[in-house]
């Protein structure tokens, strides 16, 4: 993982931790939701995290992309899986999604 990407991920995690201290009930509820949504089932956790990252592409949320790609890589998701899902994100998100899809691919590569 590149130093810049590591620093950006730590920054996202720190901001989230500060928010969790400020509104613990909301964030603990959100964590339970997230854990339930990404647990193993018919789809692997890695694929679910890639889907979340590509939804971040369509929502233009770079921090979401970084957070979920980091989790996807921890679960063994591949670059090719991401590339295929980015195609769908571009289809659904249009021009702005192209910009964020490029950012997502750059982030994924930096996490390698």
Secondary structure, 3 states (H helix, E strand, C coil): CCHHHHHHHHHHHHHHHHHHHHCHHHHHHHHHHHHHHHCCCCCCHHHHHHHHHHHHHHCCCHHHHHHHHHHHHHCCCCHHHHHHHHHHHHHHHHHHHHHHHHHHHHHHHHCC
